[in-house]
Amino acid sequence: MDIRGIDHIELYVGDARQAAFYFGTAVGFTLRGQGGPETGLVGQRSLLLGQADIRMVLTSGLTADHPASAYVSRHGDGIAVVAVEVDDAAGAYAELVARGATPVTPPRTWTGADAEVVTAEVGGFGDVLHRLVERRGDRDDFLPGAIEATPPGGTDQKLLAEIDHLAVCVPPGQLDDTVAHYERVFGFAQIFEEHIEVAGQAMNSKVVQDASGRVTLVLLEPDAGRRPGQIDAFLTEHHGAGVQHLGLRTDDIVGAVGALGARGVRFAGTPAAYYDDLEQRVGKVDAPLDRLRDLSILVDADHGGQLLQIFTESMHVRRTLFLELIERRGARTFGSGNIKALYEAKERELAVAGATPAVAAGTARGVGA
């Protein structure tokens, strides 16, 4: 099975048009296609959005028994399908099922005038599926005969470049089994792990990646022996395992954050004290510190270099799924050093203001992975 990268992600949402308005107006995606009952998509409405190499499908169920309707009822709006491109979808489907994957949708061929697409689906984690996609011919014909291409409604500003990773929360005790499943069934390899403790909270994190290096899952599990934190909150509000945040790589995070902020995207704030000893922690940063402080952009470093990152506030009523913008300057990890730095900065800030340690612990915000 030859995985070539993430083909697209699909979100199940309560209102596809409303969600598309947000991602278009605020995040800079453009409408590239749409489909519904009139194009052969029974019981659903789907909109295809794109930006640079990122493709996102927003789907709403039109009937109560449609999978999208059931997903939204249980989990709220969220990423329900992570689609990967393969060279042979039917062969990959058979191989995955033989290895123990849960079969969901057998191979189906979608044929157009200049393109042919084969898709199949297997179970992933929680209620999230993996769609196998094989493309031949015109790659802009996303799903021939089902999602019709839409004339561009605006210029693709390419503020964001590609999907960097997906961060997935799993219930306590399920991390090792989830890693083993991806290793055994999908042929992924574990490339990173750590135990993170801050403010009485703790979580375990393991990262798995396919052989191409283009599909990366950051798996997060709360430490049940410590005080409940943001991973526990996600699992409660989402009702089980799911994608906590979508990491989107950008070539210019300062420019992207400035542009998206002007469009109305709200980002998580960072205490000013975080920047006081930034270069002592990560080395010289090739960006104006005042600008990073103004935009609340975080900086971390590993043996390969630095990364700059920032997290949006969740745009969903359950406060679950959110986005991460990340610019990699050689770093290959995920900025977990920022969790401790953020907490300590908040503690210093509140101490100056006269807050008690308990208040500091309660208001410090972790950032996940």
C-alpha positions in Angstrom: 0.0 0.0 0.0 1.5 3.3 -1.2 0.2 6.3 0.7 1.1 9.5 -1.1 -0.3 12.0 1.4 -3.5 13.6 2.6 -5.9 14.0 -0.3 -8.6 15.9 1.7 -10.4 16.1 5.0 -14.2 16.0 5.4 -16.0 17.8 8.1 -19.5 16.8 9.1 -21.3 20.0 10.1 -24.8 21.1 10.9 -24.9 23.7 8.2 -22.4 23.4 5.3 -23.1 26.8 3.8 -22.6 28.5 7.2 -19.4 26.6 7.8 -18.2 27.5 4.3 -18.9 31.2 4.9 -16.6 31.1 8.0 -13.8 29.2 6.3 -14.0 31.3 3.2 -14.5 34.7 4.8 -12.2 34.3 7.8 -9.7 31.6 6.9 -9.3 32.4 3.2 -10.5 29.2 1.6 -12.3 29.4 -1.8 -15.2 27.4 -3.1 -14.1 24.8 -5.6 -17.1 22.5 -6.0 -20.5 21.4 -4.6 -22.8 18.5 -4.7 -26.1 17.3 -3.4 -29.1 15.2 -4.3 -29.1 16.7 -7.8 -25.6 15.4 -8.4 -26.2 11.9 -7.0 -25.1 12.6 -3.4 -28.1 11.1 -1.6 -29.3 12.7 1.6 -26.5 15.2 1.8 -25.2 18.6 0.8 -21.4 18.9 0.3 -19.2 21.9 -0.5 -15.5 21.6 -1.6 -13.2 24.3 -0.4 -9.5 24.7 -1.2 -6.5 26.8 -0.4 -3.0 26.0 -1.9 -2.7 22.2 -1.4 -5.4 21.9 1.2 -8.8 20.5 0.2 -11.7 20.4 2.7 -15.2 19.0 2.2 -18.0 20.3 4.3 -21.0 17.9 4.5 -24.4 18.3 6.1 -26.9 15.5 6.3 -30.3 16.3 4.8 -32.0 13.4 6.6 -32.0 12.2 10.1 -30.5 8.8 9.2 -27.6 10.2 7.2 -24.1 9.5 8.8 -23.3 13.2 8.9 -26.5 13.9 10.9 -25.7 11.2 13.4 -22.1 12.4 13.7 -23.1 16.0 14.4 -25.8 14.9 16.9 -23.2 13.0 18.9 -20.0 15.0 18.4 -21.0 18.4 17.0 -19.2 19.8 14.0 -15.9 18.1 13.4 -13.5 16.2 11.2 -15.2 12.9 10.3 -13.0 11.7 7.4 -9.3 11.8 6.8 -8.7 10.9 3.2 -5.4 9.6 1.9 -4.3 9.3 -1.7 -3.1 5.8 -2.7 -2.0 4.2 -5.9 -4.5 1.4 -5.8 -7.6 2.1 -3.7 -9.2 -1.4 -4.2 -6.0 -3.2 -3.4 -5.3 -1.0 -0.4 -8.8 -1.6 0.9 -8.4 -5.3 0.7 -5.0 -5.2 2.3 -6.2 -3.0 5.2 -9.2 -5.2 5.9 -7.0 -8.3 5.8 -4.8 -6.6 8.4 -7.7 -5.9 10.7 -9.2 -2.6 9.6 -13.0 -2.3 9.9 -14.6 -2.3 6.5 -17.0 0.6 5.9 -17.5 1.4 2.2 -16.2 -1.0 -0.5 -14.4 0.4 -3.5 -16.5 2.6 -5.9 -15.4 4.2 -9.1 -16.5 7.7 -10.1 -16.0 8.4 -13.8 -16.0 11.8 -15.7 -15.0 12.9 -19.1 -11.4 13.5 -18.1 -11.0 11.8 -14.8 -11.6 8.6 -12.9 -11.5 8.4 -9.1 -11.8 5.2 -7.0 -12.7 5.5 -3.3 -13.1 3.1 -0.4 -13.4 3.6 3.3 -12.2 1.9 6.5 -12.5 2.7 10.2 -9.8 4.9 11.8 -10.1 6.1 15.4 -13.4 6.8 17.3 -16.0 7.6 14.7 -13.5 9.0 12.2 -13.0 7.1 8.9 -10.1 6.9 6.5 -11.0 7.3 2.9 -8.7 5.7 0.3 -8.5 7.8 -2.9 -7.0 6.8 -6.2 -6.9 9.5 -8.9 -6.4 9.2 -12.7 -6.6 12.0 -15.2 -7.7 15.5 -14.3 -6.9 16.0 -10.6 -9.1 19.1 -10.4 -12.1 16.9 -11.1 -12.5 16.1 -7.4 -15.3 13.5 -7.5 -16.6 13.1 -11.0 -20.4 12.9 -11.3 -21.0 13.8 -7.6 -19.2 17.1 -6.8 -19.3 19.6 -9.6 -16.5 22.1 -10.1 -17.4 25.7 -9.3 -15.9 28.6 -11.1 -13.4 30.4 -8.8 -15.2 33.0 -6.7 -12.0 34.8 -5.6 -8.2 34.7 -5.7 -6.5 31.9 -3.8 -4.3 34.0 -1.4 -2.3 30.9 -0.3 -1.9 32.1 3.3 -1.8 28.4 4.2 0.2 25.8 2.4 -0.7 22.2 3.4 -2.0 20.0 6.3 0.9 19.5 8.7 -0.7 17.1 11.1 -3.9 16.2 12.9 -4.0 16.1 16.7 -6.2 13.3 18.0 -7.5 12.9 21.6 -8.2 9.4 22.8 -9.6 8.3 26.2 -7.3 7.2 29.0 -5.8 3.8 28.4 -6.3 3.8 24.6 -3.1 5.5 23.4 -0.9 2.4 23.1 -3.6 0.4 21.4 -4.3 3.2 18.9 -0.6 3.4 18.1 -0.3 -0.4 17.7 -3.4 -0.3 15.4 -1.8 2.3 13.1 1.5 0.4 13.1 0.0 -3.0 12.4 -2.9 -2.1 10.1 -1.7 1.1 8.3 2.0 0.6 8.3 2.7 3.8 10.2 5.7 4.2 12.4 5.9 5.9 15.8 8.3 8.8 15.5 8.0 10.7 18.8 6.6 10.3 22.3 6.6 12.3 25.5 4.9 12.8 28.9 3.8 16.3 29.6 3.1 17.7 33.1 1.9 21.2 34.0 -0.2 22.7 36.8 -1.3 19.3 38.2 -2.4 18.1 34.8 -0.6 15.5 32.6 -1.0 13.8 29.3 0.8 11.3 27.2 1.6 12.0 23.5 2.8 9.7 20.8 3.2 10.6 17.1 2.7 8.2 14.2 3.5 8.9 10.6 3.2 7.0 7.3 6.3 6.1 5.2 5.9 9.1 3.0 6.1 11.5 5.9 3.0 13.3 4.6 0.4 11.9 7.0 1.0 12.6 10.7 -1.2 11.9 13.6 -0.4 13.4 17.0 -2.2 11.1 19.5 -3.0 12.6 22.9 -4.2 10.7 26.0 -4.9 12.3 29.4 -3.2 11.0 32.5 -6.1 9.7 34.5 -4.1 9.9 37.7 -3.8 13.7 37.5 -6.1 16.6 37.6 -8.5 16.7 34.6 -7.4 19.2 31.9 -8.1 20.2 28.3 -7.9 16.7 26.9 -10.5 15.5 29.3 -12.7 18.4 28.5 -12.4 17.6 24.8 -13.3 14.0 25.3 -16.3 15.0 27.4 -17.7 17.6 25.0 -16.9 15.6 21.9 -18.3 12.4 23.4 -15.2 10.3 22.7 -12.1 10.2 20.6 -11.7 12.7 17.7 -9.6 15.4 16.1 -8.9 18.1 18.6 -7.1 20.4 16.2 -5.9 20.6 12.6 -2.4 21.7 12.1 -2.0 23.8 8.9 1.5 24.7 7.7 2.3 28.2 6.4 5.4 29.7 4.8 4.9 33.0 6.6 3.1 32.8 9.9 3.5 36.5 10.7 1.8 37.4 7.5 -0.8 34.7 7.8 -1.8 35.5 11.4 -2.0 39.2 10.5 -4.2 38.6 7.5 -6.5 36.1 9.2 -6.8 38.2 12.3 -8.0 41.1 10.1 -10.5 38.7 8.6 -12.0 38.0 12.0 -10.2 34.8 13.1 -9.7 34.8 16.9 -6.4 33.4 18.2 -5.5 32.2 21.7 -3.7 34.9 23.6 -0.2 34.6 25.0 1.1 36.4 28.2 3.5 39.1 27.5 5.9 37.5 30.0 6.3 34.5 27.7 8.5 36.7 25.4 10.8 38.0 28.2 13.2 35.0 28.0 12.2 33.6 24.6 15.6 33.8 23.0 17.2 32.3 26.1 14.9 29.3 25.6 15.0 28.8 21.9 18.0 30.8 20.6 18.0 33.7 18.2 14.7 34.1 16.4 14.7 35.5 12.8 11.5 37.6 13.4 10.8 40.8 15.2 10.0 39.9 18.8 7.6 42.9 19.2 5.6 41.6 16.2 5.5 38.0 17.6 4.3 39.5 21.0 1.7 41.6 19.3 0.3 38.6 17.4 0.8 36.1 20.3 2.9 33.8 18.1 4.8 31.0 20.0 8.3 29.8 19.2 9.8 26.4 20.1 13.0 24.6 19.0 14.3 21.1 18.6 17.5 19.5 17.3 16.4 20.4 13.7 15.6 24.0 14.2 12.7 26.3 15.2 9.0 26.3 14.7 6.6 29.1 15.1 3.0 28.3 16.0 -0.3 29.7 17.1 -3.8 28.3 17.9 -7.1 29.7 17.0 -10.0 29.7 19.4 -12.6 27.1 18.6 -15.2 28.2 16.2 -17.7 25.6 17.4 -20.4 25.8 20.1 -18.9 22.8 22.0 -15.5 24.5 22.0 -13.9 21.3 20.5 -12.2 21.5 17.1 -9.8 24.4 16.5 -6.9 25.2 14.1 -3.2 25.5 14.5 -1.0 27.6 12.2 2.6 26.4 12.1 5.7 27.5 10.3 8.6 25.1 10.3 12.1 26.4 10.2 13.8 23.0 10.4 12.0 21.7 13.5 10.2 18.4 13.1 8.4 18.2 16.5 5.2 19.9 17.6 6.0 22.7 20.1 5.2 20.9 23.3 7.9 22.9 25.1 5.5 25.8 24.8 3.1 24.3 27.2 5.4 24.7 30.2 6.7 28.1 29.0 3.1 29.4 28.6 2.1 28.2 32.1 5.2 29.7 33.7 4.7 33.0 31.9 1.1 33.2 33.0 2.1 32.4 36.6 4.7 35.2 36.6 2.1 37.6 35.1 -0.5 36.8 37.7 2.0 37.0 40.5 2.8 40.5 39.5 -0.9 41.3 39.5 -1.2 39.8 43.0 -3.1 36.6 42.0 -2.8 33.5 44.1 -1.0 30.3 42.8 -4.4 28.6 42.7 -5.8 31.3 40.4 -2.7 31.1 38.3 -3.1 27.3 37.9 -6.8 27.8 37.0 -6.2 30.4 34.3 -3.1 29.1 32.6 -3.8 27.6 29.2 -2.1 24.6 27.7 -1.8 24.4 24.0 -2.1 20.6 23.3 0.6 19.4 20.8 
